Amino acid sequence: VQLVESGGGWVQAGGSLRLSCAVSGLPFSNNVMGWIGQAPGMEREVVARIHWSTATPYYADFVKGRFTISRHNAKSTVYLQMNSLKPEDTGVYSCAARSLFGQEYTYWGQGTQVTVSS
């Protein structure tokens, strides 16, 4: 199983970034893909997730209206479009996968750093 993120970087407040996660080898087809963020010194938390089959999204309250999660079936890739970025969005963002009824994310990417300067 491989989850490979790309697209992180440095941006000024108000700017945008798009994260990508290329997925391969998942043992379950009915899965949920998530983007999990971890700010410095903080716990990891789910920023957004998407049901692969139905493309139904979920967003944490603090990113609603600013972030958009999507997936491309043919490319087996999940995206996180991040707009109107704030300094508090700074952190490591990881792509992760779990089965539909799984309680925890089973597979994780290596993470990509997002830094937003004020």
Backbone as XML, in Angstrom:
<?xml version="1.0"?>
<chain id="A" units="angstrom">
  <residue number="1" name="VAL">
    <atom name="N" x="0.854" y="-1.188" z="0.000"/>
    <atom name="CA" x="0.000" y="0.000" z="0.000"/>
    <atom name="C" x="0.896" y="1.246" z="0.000"/>
  </residue>
  <residue number="2" name="GLN">
    <atom name="N" x="0.544" y="2.173" z="-0.868"/>
    <atom name="CA" x="1.305" y="3.433" z="-0.898"/>
    <atom name="C" x="0.364" y="4.618" z="-0.951"/>
  </residue>
  <residue number="3" name="LEU">
    <atom name="N" x="0.627" y="5.581" z="-0.110"/>
    <atom name="CA" x="-0.055" y="6.866" z="-0.151"/>
    <atom name="C" x="1.060" y="7.919" z="-0.214"/>
  </residue>
  <residue number="4" name="VAL">
    <atom name="N" x="1.125" y="8.636" z="-1.304"/>
    <atom name="CA" x="2.217" y="9.569" z="-1.518"/>
    <atom name="C" x="1.664" y="10.972" z="-1.704"/>
  </residue>
  <residue number="5" name="GLU">
    <atom name="N" x="1.986" y="11.841" z="-0.735"/>
    <atom name="CA" x="1.490" y="13.211" z="-0.791"/>
    <atom name="C" x="2.463" y="14.111" z="-1.538"/>
  </residue>
  <residue number="6" name="SER">
    <atom name="N" x="1.913" y="15.167" z="-2.075"/>
    <atom name="CA" x="2.725" y="16.223" z="-2.684"/>
    <atom name="C" x="1.924" y="17.517" z="-2.640"/>
  </residue>
  <residue number="7" name="GLY">
    <atom name="N" x="2.619" y="18.627" z="-2.864"/>
    <atom name="CA" x="1.918" y="19.895" z="-2.992"/>
    <atom name="C" x="2.042" y="20.835" z="-1.818"/>
  </residue>
  <residue number="8" name="GLY">
    <atom name="N" x="2.689" y="20.402" z="-0.744"/>
    <atom name="CA" x="2.861" y="21.306" z="0.374"/>
    <atom name="C" x="3.858" y="22.401" z="0.038"/>
  </residue>
  <residue number="9" name="GLY">
    <atom name="N" x="4.036" y="23.341" z="0.968"/>
    <atom name="CA" x="4.986" y="24.407" z="0.735"/>
    <atom name="C" x="4.710" y="25.595" z="1.621"/>
  </residue>
  <residue number="10" name="TRP">
    <atom name="N" x="5.259" y="26.720" z="1.212"/>
    <atom name="CA" x="5.126" y="27.969" z="1.949"/>
    <atom name="C" x="4.240" y="28.914" z="1.175"/>
  </residue>
  <residue number="11" name="VAL">
    <atom name="N" x="3.361" y="29.604" z="1.894"/>
    <atom name="CA" x="2.466" y="30.555" z="1.250"/>
    <atom name="C" x="2.129" y="31.654" z="2.244"/>
  </residue>
  <residue number="12" name="GLN">
    <atom name="N" x="1.845" y="32.826" z="1.738"/>
    <atom name="CA" x="1.412" y="33.920" z="2.608"/>
    <atom name="C" x="-0.058" y="33.754" z="2.964"/>
  </residue>
  <residue number="13" name="ALA">
    <atom name="N" x="-0.439" y="34.330" z="4.086"/>
    <atom name="CA" x="-1.838" y="34.277" z="4.511"/>
    <atom name="C" x="-2.737" y="34.794" z="3.399"/>
  </residue>
  <residue number="14" name="GLY">
    <atom name="N" x="-3.837" y="34.086" z="3.192"/>
    <atom name="CA" x="-4.753" y="34.424" z="2.123"/>
    <atom name="C" x="-4.484" y="33.670" z="0.841"/>
  </residue>
  <residue number="15" name="GLY">
    <atom name="N" x="-3.351" y="33.006" z="0.778"/>
    <atom name="CA" x="-2.978" y="32.267" z="-0.414"/>
    <atom name="C" x="-3.607" y="30.893" z="-0.474"/>
  </residue>
  <residue number="16" name="SER">
    <atom name="N" x="-3.203" y="30.130" z="-1.497"/>
    <atom name="CA" x="-3.783" y="28.814" z="-1.746"/>
    <atom name="C" x="-2.700" y="27.783" z="-2.007"/>
  </residue>
  <residue number="17" name="LEU">
    <atom name="N" x="-3.022" y="26.556" z="-1.681"/>
    <atom name="CA" x="-2.198" y="25.406" z="-2.011"/>
    <atom name="C" x="-3.127" y="24.258" z="-2.370"/>
  </residue>
  <residue number="18" name="ARG">
    <atom name="N" x="-2.645" y="23.354" z="-3.196"/>
    <atom name="CA" x="-3.395" y="22.128" z="-3.468"/>
    <atom name="C" x="-2.515" y="20.942" z="-3.137"/>
  </residue>
  <residue number="19" name="LEU">
    <atom name="N" x="-2.989" y="20.125" z="-2.233"/>
    <atom name="CA" x="-2.296" y="18.903" z="-1.867"/>
    <atom name="C" x="-2.849" y="17.744" z="-2.692"/>
  </residue>
  <residue number="20" name="SER">
    <atom name="N" x="-1.970" y="16.826" z="-3.041"/>
    <atom name="CA" x="-2.363" y="15.622" z="-3.776"/>
    <atom name="C" x="-1.897" y="14.397" z="-3.023"/>
  </residue>
  <residue number="21" name="CYS">
    <atom name="N" x="-2.653" y="13.331" z="-3.143"/>
    <atom name="CA" x="-2.283" y="12.061" z="-2.525"/>
    <atom name="C" x="-2.541" y="10.957" z="-3.538"/>
  </residue>
  <residue number="22" name="ALA">
    <atom name="N" x="-1.476" y="10.377" z="-4.051"/>
    <atom name="CA" x="-1.586" y="9.258" z="-4.979"/>
    <atom name="C" x="-1.692" y="7.964" z="-4.187"/>
  </residue>
  <residue number="23" name="VAL">
    <atom name="N" x="-2.728" y="7.191" z="-4.484"/>
    <atom name="CA" x="-3.069" y="6.005" z="-3.692"/>
    <atom name="C" x="-2.904" y="4.753" z="-4.536"/>
  </residue>
  <residue number="24" name="SER">
    <atom name="N" x="-2.307" y="3.727" z="-3.947"/>
    <atom name="CA" x="-2.214" y="2.446" z="-4.648"/>
    <atom name="C" x="-2.185" y="1.307" z="-3.640"/>
  </residue>
  <residue number="25" name="GLY">
    <atom name="N" x="-2.726" y="0.174" z="-4.053"/>
    <atom name="CA" x="-2.610" y="-1.053" z="-3.276"/>
    <atom name="C" x="-3.544" y="-1.220" z="-2.101"/>
  </residue>
  <residue number="26" name="LEU">
    <atom name="N" x="-4.554" y="-0.363" z="-1.953"/>
    <atom name="CA" x="-5.449" y="-0.538" z="-0.815"/>
    <atom name="C" x="-6.172" y="-1.879" z="-0.901"/>
  </residue>
  <residue number="27" name="PRO">
    <atom name="N" x="-6.259" y="-2.609" z="0.204"/>
    <atom name="CA" x="-6.900" y="-3.926" z="0.174"/>
    <atom name="C" x="-8.413" y="-3.871" z="0.226"/>
  </residue>
  <residue number="28" name="PHE">
    <atom name="N" x="-8.992" y="-2.714" z="0.412"/>
    <atom name="CA" x="-10.443" y="-2.596" z="0.447"/>
    <atom name="C" x="-10.864" y="-1.548" z="-0.568"/>
  </residue>
  <residue number="29" name="SER">
    <atom name="N" x="-11.980" y="-1.808" z="-1.242"/>
    <atom name="CA" x="-12.434" y="-0.896" z="-2.288"/>
    <atom name="C" x="-13.372" y="0.163" z="-1.739"/>
  </residue>
  <residue number="30" name="ASN">
    <atom name="N" x="-14.130" y="-0.188" z="-0.704"/>
    <atom name="CA" x="-15.091" y="0.743" z="-0.132"/>
    <atom name="C" x="-14.390" y="1.497" z="0.998"/>
  </residue>
  <residue number="31" name="ASN">
    <atom name="N" x="-13.699" y="2.553" z="0.643"/>
    <atom name="CA" x="-12.860" y="3.190" z="1.640"/>
    <atom name="C" x="-13.181" y="4.666" z="1.820"/>
  </residue>
  <residue number="32" name="VAL">
    <atom name="N" x="-12.621" y="5.196" z="2.867"/>
    <atom name="CA" x="-12.712" y="6.618" z="3.176"/>
    <atom name="C" x="-11.289" y="7.172" z="3.191"/>
  </residue>
  <residue number="33" name="MET">
    <atom name="N" x="-11.101" y="8.250" z="2.469"/>
    <atom name="CA" x="-9.793" y="8.906" z="2.443"/>
    <atom name="C" x="-9.869" y="10.185" z="3.257"/>
  </residue>
  <residue number="34" name="GLY">
    <atom name="N" x="-8.876" y="10.403" z="4.065"/>
    <atom name="CA" x="-8.869" y="11.590" z="4.901"/>
    <atom name="C" x="-7.596" y="12.387" z="4.761"/>
  </residue>
  <residue number="35" name="TRP">
    <atom name="N" x="-7.731" y="13.683" z="5.009"/>
    <atom name="CA" x="-6.563" y="14.554" z="5.177"/>
    <atom name="C" x="-6.523" y="14.935" z="6.647"/>
  </residue>
  <residue number="36" name="ILE">
    <atom name="N" x="-5.417" y="14.610" z="7.273"/>
    <atom name="CA" x="-5.263" y="14.842" z="8.704"/>
    <atom name="C" x="-4.156" y="15.853" z="8.910"/>
  </residue>
  <residue number="37" name="GLY">
    <atom name="N" x="-4.461" y="16.896" z="9.652"/>
    <atom name="CA" x="-3.489" y="17.945" z="9.894"/>
    <atom name="C" x="-2.965" y="17.892" z="11.318"/>
  </residue>
  <residue number="38" name="GLN">
    <atom name="N" x="-1.706" y="18.269" z="11.457"/>
    <atom name="CA" x="-1.109" y="18.342" z="12.788"/>
    <atom name="C" x="-0.297" y="19.620" z="12.892"/>
  </residue>
  <residue number="39" name="ALA">
    <atom name="N" x="-0.819" y="20.553" z="13.680"/>
    <atom name="CA" x="-0.103" y="21.801" z="13.915"/>
    <atom name="C" x="1.012" y="21.548" z="14.929"/>
  </residue>
  <residue number="40" name="PRO">
    <atom name="N" x="2.020" y="22.387" z="14.957"/>
    <atom name="CA" x="3.127" y="22.204" z="15.904"/>
    <atom name="C" x="2.630" y="22.121" z="17.343"/>
  </residue>
  <residue number="41" name="GLY">
    <atom name="N" x="3.008" y="21.057" z="18.034"/>
    <atom name="CA" x="2.642" y="20.880" z="19.425"/>
    <atom name="C" x="1.207" y="20.475" z="19.672"/>
  </residue>
  <residue number="42" name="MET">
    <atom name="N" x="0.486" y="20.166" z="18.603"/>
    <atom name="CA" x="-0.929" y="19.837" z="18.746"/>
    <atom name="C" x="-1.184" y="18.392" z="18.331"/>
  </residue>
  <residue number="43" name="GLU">
    <atom name="N" x="-2.366" y="17.911" z="18.682"/>
    <atom name="CA" x="-2.781" y="16.579" z="18.267"/>
    <atom name="C" x="-3.195" y="16.598" z="16.788"/>
  </residue>
  <residue number="44" name="ARG">
    <atom name="N" x="-3.101" y="15.451" z="16.170"/>
    <atom name="CA" x="-3.592" y="15.333" z="14.801"/>
    <atom name="C" x="-5.117" y="15.420" z="14.803"/>
  </residue>
  <residue number="45" name="GLU">
    <atom name="N" x="-5.663" y="15.995" z="13.761"/>
    <atom name="CA" x="-7.120" y="16.032" z="13.642"/>
    <atom name="C" x="-7.503" y="15.969" z="12.171"/>
  </residue>
  <residue number="46" name="VAL">
    <atom name="N" x="-8.661" y="15.365" z="11.943"/>
    <atom name="CA" x="-9.152" y="15.224" z="10.575"/>
    <atom name="C" x="-9.622" y="16.580" z="10.073"/>
  </residue>
  <residue number="47" name="VAL">
    <atom name="N" x="-9.034" y="17.013" z="8.990"/>
    <atom name="CA" x="-9.401" y="18.283" z="8.365"/>
    <atom name="C" x="-10.554" y="18.060" z="7.392"/>
  </residue>
  <residue number="48" name="ALA">
    <atom name="N" x="-10.464" y="16.993" z="6.628"/>
    <atom name="CA" x="-11.503" y="16.663" z="5.661"/>
    <atom name="C" x="-11.396" y="15.188" z="5.333"/>
  </residue>
  <residue number="49" name="ARG">
    <atom name="N" x="-12.494" y="14.610" z="4.923"/>
    <atom name="CA" x="-12.478" y="13.228" z="4.455"/>
    <atom name="C" x="-13.492" y="13.086" z="3.341"/>
  </residue>
  <residue number="50" name="ILE">
    <atom name="N" x="-13.333" y="12.009" z="2.569"/>
    <atom name="CA" x="-14.229" y="11.780" z="1.451"/>
    <atom name="C" x="-14.448" y="10.282" z="1.290"/>
  </residue>
  <residue number="51" name="HIS">
    <atom name="N" x="-15.694" y="9.921" z="1.039"/>
    <atom name="CA" x="-16.033" y="8.533" z="0.755"/>
    <atom name="C" x="-15.674" y="8.294" z="-0.701"/>
  </residue>
  <residue number="52" name="TRP">
    <atom name="N" x="-14.815" y="7.316" z="-0.950"/>
    <atom name="CA" x="-14.301" y="7.160" z="-2.306"/>
    <atom name="C" x="-15.397" y="6.865" z="-3.317"/>
  </residue>
  <residue number="53" name="SER">
    <atom name="N" x="-16.340" y="5.989" z="-2.958"/>
    <atom name="CA" x="-17.355" y="5.566" z="-3.928"/>
    <atom name="C" x="-18.357" y="6.670" z="-4.254"/>
  </residue>
  <residue number="54" name="THR">
    <atom name="N" x="-18.813" y="7.372" z="-3.225"/>
    <atom name="CA" x="-19.871" y="8.358" z="-3.439"/>
    <atom name="C" x="-19.354" y="9.787" z="-3.543"/>
  </residue>
  <residue number="55" name="ALA">
    <atom name="N" x="-18.079" y="9.978" z="-3.197"/>
    <atom name="CA" x="-17.471" y="11.317" z="-3.176"/>
    <atom name="C" x="-18.132" y="12.232" z="-2.166"/>
  </residue>
  <residue number="56" name="THR">
    <atom name="N" x="-18.794" y="11.668" z="-1.167"/>
    <atom name="CA" x="-19.406" y="12.474" z="-0.116"/>
    <atom name="C" x="-18.309" y="13.045" z="0.774"/>
  </residue>
  <residue number="57" name="PRO">
    <atom name="N" x="-18.263" y="14.364" z="0.925"/>
    <atom name="CA" x="-17.202" y="14.973" z="1.732"/>
    <atom name="C" x="-17.657" y="15.293" z="3.157"/>
  </residue>
  <residue number="58" name="TYR">
    <atom name="N" x="-16.666" y="15.453" z="4.009"/>
    <atom name="CA" x="-16.891" y="15.950" z="5.367"/>
    <atom name="C" x="-15.772" y="16.945" z="5.637"/>
  </residue>
  <residue number="59" name="TYR">
    <atom name="N" x="-16.112" y="18.031" z="6.349"/>
    <atom name="CA" x="-15.101" y="19.030" z="6.680"/>
    <atom name="C" x="-15.167" y="19.375" z="8.157"/>
  </residue>
  <residue number="60" name="ALA">
    <atom name="N" x="-14.010" y="19.589" z="8.736"/>
    <atom name="CA" x="-13.969" y="20.149" z="10.075"/>
    <atom name="C" x="-14.484" y="21.591" z="9.997"/>
  </residue>
  <residue number="61" name="ASP">
    <atom name="N" x="-15.106" y="22.042" z="11.063"/>
    <atom name="CA" x="-15.722" y="23.374" z="11.055"/>
    <atom name="C" x="-14.730" y="24.470" z="10.690"/>
  </residue>
  <residue number="62" name="PHE">
    <atom name="N" x="-13.486" y="24.316" z="11.134"/>
    <atom name="CA" x="-12.534" y="25.407" z="10.954"/>
    <atom name="C" x="-11.998" y="25.516" z="9.530"/>
  </residue>
  <residue number="63" name="VAL">
    <atom name="N" x="-12.388" y="24.598" z="8.640"/>
    <atom name="CA" x="-11.962" y="24.715" z="7.242"/>
    <atom name="C" x="-13.135" y="24.838" z="6.283"/>
  </residue>
  <residue number="64" name="LYS">
    <atom name="N" x="-14.350" y="24.731" z="6.792"/>
    <atom name="CA" x="-15.524" y="24.828" z="5.920"/>
    <atom name="C" x="-15.530" y="26.158" z="5.171"/>
  </residue>
  <residue number="65" name="GLY">
    <atom name="N" x="-15.799" y="26.057" z="3.886"/>
    <atom name="CA" x="-15.814" y="27.250" z="3.055"/>
    <atom name="C" x="-14.454" y="27.655" z="2.524"/>
  </residue>
  <residue number="66" name="ARG">
    <atom name="N" x="-13.392" y="27.034" z="3.045"/>
    <atom name="CA" x="-12.034" y="27.370" z="2.594"/>
    <atom name="C" x="-11.344" y="26.193" z="1.904"/>
  </residue>
  <residue number="67" name="PHE">
    <atom name="N" x="-11.572" y="24.987" z="2.385"/>
    <atom name="CA" x="-10.914" y="23.800" z="1.845"/>
    <atom name="C" x="-11.937" y="22.958" z="1.080"/>
  </residue>
  <residue number="68" name="THR">
    <atom name="N" x="-11.458" y="22.276" z="0.063"/>
    <atom name="CA" x="-12.294" y="21.358" z="-0.705"/>
    <atom name="C" x="-11.537" y="20.070" z="-0.930"/>
  </residue>
  <residue number="69" name="ILE">
    <atom name="N" x="-12.160" y="18.957" z="-0.565"/>
    <atom name="CA" x="-11.571" y="17.645" z="-0.809"/>
    <atom name="C" x="-12.255" y="17.029" z="-2.021"/>
  </residue>
  <residue number="70" name="SER">
    <atom name="N" x="-11.484" y="16.355" z="-2.846"/>
    <atom name="CA" x="-12.033" y="15.701" z="-4.020"/>
    <atom name="C" x="-11.174" y="14.502" z="-4.355"/>
  </residue>
  <residue number="71" name="ARG">
    <atom name="N" x="-11.686" y="13.678" z="-5.260"/>
    <atom name="CA" x="-10.891" y="12.527" z="-5.678"/>
    <atom name="C" x="-11.077" y="12.315" z="-7.168"/>
  </residue>
  <residue number="72" name="HIS">
    <atom name="N" x="-10.042" y="11.728" z="-7.780"/>
    <atom name="CA" x="-10.070" y="11.413" z="-9.207"/>
    <atom name="C" x="-9.908" y="9.915" z="-9.327"/>
  </residue>
  <residue number="73" name="ASN">
    <atom name="N" x="-10.976" y="9.250" z="-9.729"/>
    <atom name="CA" x="-10.963" y="7.788" z="-9.769"/>
    <atom name="C" x="-9.871" y="7.231" z="-10.676"/>
  </residue>
  <residue number="74" name="ALA">
    <atom name="N" x="-9.816" y="7.730" z="-11.891"/>
    <atom name="CA" x="-8.884" y="7.171" z="-12.874"/>
    <atom name="C" x="-7.430" y="7.355" z="-12.447"/>
  </residue>
  <residue number="75" name="LYS">
    <atom name="N" x="-7.164" y="8.441" z="-11.738"/>
    <atom name="CA" x="-5.790" y="8.708" z="-11.295"/>
    <atom name="C" x="-5.527" y="8.158" z="-9.902"/>
  </residue>
  <residue number="76" name="SER">
    <atom name="N" x="-6.557" y="7.603" z="-9.257"/>
    <atom name="CA" x="-6.421" y="7.114" z="-7.885"/>
    <atom name="C" x="-5.747" y="8.155" z="-7.003"/>
  </residue>
  <residue number="77" name="THR">
    <atom name="N" x="-6.252" y="9.349" z="-7.082"/>
    <atom name="CA" x="-5.645" y="10.472" z="-6.370"/>
    <atom name="C" x="-6.714" y="11.249" z="-5.614"/>
  </residue>
  <residue number="78" name="VAL">
    <atom name="N" x="-6.347" y="11.667" z="-4.414"/>
    <atom name="CA" x="-7.207" y="12.513" z="-3.597"/>
    <atom name="C" x="-6.548" y="13.883" z="-3.491"/>
  </residue>
  <residue number="79" name="TYR">
    <atom name="N" x="-7.374" y="14.915" z="-3.540"/>
    <atom name="CA" x="-6.856" y="16.274" z="-3.494"/>
    <atom name="C" x="-7.428" y="17.029" z="-2.298"/>
  </residue>
  <residue number="80" name="LEU">
    <atom name="N" x="-6.677" y="18.000" z="-1.857"/>
    <atom name="CA" x="-7.182" y="18.947" z="-0.873"/>
    <atom name="C" x="-6.822" y="20.348" z="-1.367"/>
  </residue>
  <residue number="81" name="GLN">
    <atom name="N" x="-7.826" y="21.051" z="-1.851"/>
    <atom name="CA" x="-7.630" y="22.429" z="-2.279"/>
    <atom name="C" x="-7.795" y="23.313" z="-1.053"/>
  </residue>
  <residue number="82" name="MET">
    <atom name="N" x="-6.753" y="24.074" z="-0.762"/>
    <atom name="CA" x="-6.732" y="24.897" z="0.440"/>
    <atom name="C" x="-6.691" y="26.366" z="0.016"/>
  </residue>
  <residue number="83" name="ASN">
    <atom name="N" x="-7.766" y="27.072" z="0.274"/>
    <atom name="CA" x="-7.857" y="28.496" z="-0.073"/>
    <atom name="C" x="-7.949" y="29.343" z="1.197"/>
  </residue>
  <residue number="84" name="SER">
    <atom name="N" x="-7.713" y="30.629" z="1.025"/>
    <atom name="CA" x="-7.800" y="31.575" z="2.156"/>
    <atom name="C" x="-7.032" y="31.061" z="3.360"/>
  </residue>
  <residue number="85" name="LEU">
    <atom name="N" x="-5.822" y="30.623" z="3.116"/>
    <atom name="CA" x="-5.026" y="30.011" z="4.176"/>
    <atom name="C" x="-4.691" y="31.011" z="5.267"/>
  </residue>
  <residue number="86" name="LYS">
    <atom name="N" x="-4.650" y="30.502" z="6.486"/>
    <atom name="CA" x="-4.359" y="31.294" z="7.670"/>
    <atom name="C" x="-3.094" y="30.753" z="8.334"/>
  </residue>
  <residue number="87" name="PRO">
    <atom name="N" x="-2.403" y="31.582" z="9.089"/>
    <atom name="CA" x="-1.204" y="31.081" z="9.790"/>
    <atom name="C" x="-1.494" y="29.865" z="10.665"/>
  </residue>
  <residue number="88" name="GLU">
    <atom name="N" x="-2.684" y="29.801" z="11.240"/>
    <atom name="CA" x="-3.031" y="28.660" z="12.085"/>
    <atom name="C" x="-3.259" y="27.377" z="11.295"/>
  </residue>
  <residue number="89" name="ASP">
    <atom name="N" x="-3.270" y="27.452" z="9.984"/>
    <atom name="CA" x="-3.337" y="26.237" z="9.150"/>
    <atom name="C" x="-1.966" y="25.577" z="9.012"/>
  </residue>
  <residue number="90" name="THR">
    <atom name="N" x="-0.928" y="26.225" z="9.487"/>
    <atom name="CA" x="0.419" y="25.676" z="9.394"/>
    <atom name="C" x="0.506" y="24.333" z="10.095"/>
  </residue>
  <residue number="91" name="GLY">
    <atom name="N" x="1.153" y="23.374" z="9.443"/>
    <atom name="CA" x="1.345" y="22.058" z="10.041"/>
    <atom name="C" x="1.694" y="21.028" z="8.996"/>
  </residue>
  <residue number="92" name="VAL">
    <atom name="N" x="1.765" y="19.800" z="9.448"/>
    <atom name="CA" x="2.001" y="18.675" z="8.551"/>
    <atom name="C" x="0.647" y="18.060" z="8.203"/>
  </residue>
  <residue number="93" name="TYR">
    <atom name="N" x="0.421" y="17.890" z="6.929"/>
    <atom name="CA" x="-0.832" y="17.309" z="6.456"/>
    <atom name="C" x="-0.541" y="15.930" z="5.868"/>
  </residue>
  <residue number="94" name="SER">
    <atom name="N" x="-1.278" y="14.956" z="6.371"/>
    <atom name="CA" x="-1.085" y="13.578" z="5.933"/>
    <atom name="C" x="-2.361" y="13.054" z="5.300"/>
  </residue>
  <residue number="95" name="CYS">
    <atom name="N" x="-2.166" y="12.266" z="4.298"/>
    <atom name="CA" x="-3.256" y="11.542" z="3.660"/>
    <atom name="C" x="-3.376" y="10.180" z="4.342"/>
  </residue>
  <residue number="96" name="ALA">
    <atom name="N" x="-4.597" y="9.712" z="4.570"/>
    <atom name="CA" x="-4.778" y="8.432" z="5.243"/>
    <atom name="C" x="-6.018" y="7.741" z="4.702"/>
  </residue>
  <residue number="97" name="ALA">
    <atom name="N" x="-6.048" y="6.423" z="4.878"/>
    <atom name="CA" x="-7.158" y="5.629" z="4.365"/>
    <atom name="C" x="-7.672" y="4.681" z="5.435"/>
  </residue>
  <residue number="98" name="ARG">
    <atom name="N" x="-8.975" y="4.474" z="5.430"/>
    <atom name="CA" x="-9.573" y="3.466" z="6.305"/>
    <atom name="C" x="-10.731" y="2.833" z="5.551"/>
  </residue>
  <residue number="99" name="SER">
    <atom name="N" x="-11.158" y="1.686" z="6.022"/>
    <atom name="CA" x="-12.337" y="1.067" z="5.432"/>
    <atom name="C" x="-13.566" y="1.856" z="5.864"/>
  </residue>
  <residue number="100" name="LEU">
    <atom name="N" x="-14.666" y="1.654" z="5.183"/>
    <atom name="CA" x="-15.863" y="2.457" z="5.407"/>
    <atom name="C" x="-16.304" y="2.429" z="6.873"/>
  </residue>
  <residue number="101" name="PHE">
    <atom name="N" x="-16.271" y="1.266" z="7.493"/>
    <atom name="CA" x="-16.748" y="1.143" z="8.869"/>
    <atom name="C" x="-15.592" y="1.047" z="9.864"/>
  </residue>
  <residue number="102" name="GLY">
    <atom name="N" x="-14.393" y="1.328" z="9.395"/>
    <atom name="CA" x="-13.247" y="1.282" z="10.283"/>
    <atom name="C" x="-13.266" y="2.433" z="11.271"/>
  </residue>
  <residue number="103" name="GLN">
    <atom name="N" x="-12.715" y="2.192" z="12.442"/>
    <atom name="CA" x="-12.689" y="3.210" z="13.482"/>
    <atom name="C" x="-11.460" y="4.094" z="13.372"/>
  </residue>
  <residue number="104" name="GLU">
    <atom name="N" x="-10.420" y="3.547" z="12.824"/>
    <atom name="CA" x="-9.176" y="4.297" z="12.729"/>
    <atom name="C" x="-8.628" y="4.221" z="11.309"/>
  </residue>
  <residue number="105" name="TYR">
    <atom name="N" x="-7.830" y="5.236" z="10.983"/>
    <atom name="CA" x="-7.167" y="5.217" z="9.690"/>
    <atom name="C" x="-6.033" y="4.193" z="9.740"/>
  </residue>
  <residue number="106" name="THR">
    <atom name="N" x="-6.024" y="3.329" z="8.740"/>
    <atom name="CA" x="-5.111" y="2.187" z="8.740"/>
    <atom name="C" x="-3.813" y="2.473" z="8.001"/>
  </residue>
  <residue number="107" name="TYR">
    <atom name="N" x="-3.934" y="3.195" z="6.911"/>
    <atom name="CA" x="-2.771" y="3.464" z="6.072"/>
    <atom name="C" x="-2.536" y="4.963" z="5.992"/>
  </residue>
  <residue number="108" name="TRP">
    <atom name="N" x="-1.251" y="5.314" z="6.034"/>
    <atom name="CA" x="-0.880" y="6.718" z="6.105"/>
    <atom name="C" x="0.227" y="7.040" z="5.094"/>
  </residue>
  <residue number="109" name="GLY">
    <atom name="N" x="0.169" y="8.250" z="4.589"/>
    <atom name="CA" x="1.280" y="8.754" z="3.809"/>
    <atom name="C" x="2.326" y="9.362" z="4.723"/>
  </residue>
  <residue number="110" name="GLN">
    <atom name="N" x="3.378" y="9.874" z="4.118"/>
    <atom name="CA" x="4.499" y="10.386" z="4.909"/>
    <atom name="C" x="4.263" y="11.807" z="5.423"/>
  </residue>
  <residue number="111" name="GLY">
    <atom name="N" x="3.286" y="12.482" z="4.867"/>
    <atom name="CA" x="2.984" y="13.843" z="5.296"/>
    <atom name="C" x="3.701" y="14.879" z="4.460"/>
  </residue>
  <residue number="112" name="THR">
    <atom name="N" x="3.087" y="16.042" z="4.369"/>
    <atom name="CA" x="3.691" y="17.147" z="3.640"/>
    <atom name="C" x="3.507" y="18.427" z="4.466"/>
  </residue>
  <residue number="113" name="GLN">
    <atom name="N" x="4.534" y="19.236" z="4.504"/>
    <atom name="CA" x="4.524" y="20.438" z="5.349"/>
    <atom name="C" x="3.822" y="21.582" z="4.632"/>
  </residue>
  <residue number="114" name="VAL">
    <atom name="N" x="2.932" y="22.235" z="5.373"/>
    <atom name="CA" x="2.282" y="23.458" z="4.898"/>
    <atom name="C" x="2.642" y="24.568" z="5.881"/>
  </residue>
  <residue number="115" name="THR">
    <atom name="N" x="3.203" y="25.647" z="5.369"/>
    <atom name="CA" x="3.582" y="26.778" z="6.212"/>
    <atom name="C" x="2.918" y="28.033" z="5.674"/>
  </residue>
  <residue number="116" name="VAL">
    <atom name="N" x="2.139" y="28.690" z="6.528"/>
    <atom name="CA" x="1.435" y="29.901" z="6.136"/>
    <atom name="C" x="1.978" y="31.053" z="6.978"/>
  </residue>
  <residue number="117" name="SER">
    <atom name="N" x="2.530" y="32.037" z="6.324"/>
    <atom name="CA" x="3.102" y="33.173" z="7.043"/>
    <atom name="C" x="2.119" y="34.334" z="7.074"/>
  </residue>
  <residue number="118" name="SER">
    <atom name="N" x="2.208" y="35.106" z="8.137"/>
    <atom name="CA" x="1.288" y="36.243" z="8.296"/>
    <atom name="C" x="1.827" y="37.484" z="7.607"/>
  </residue>
</chain>
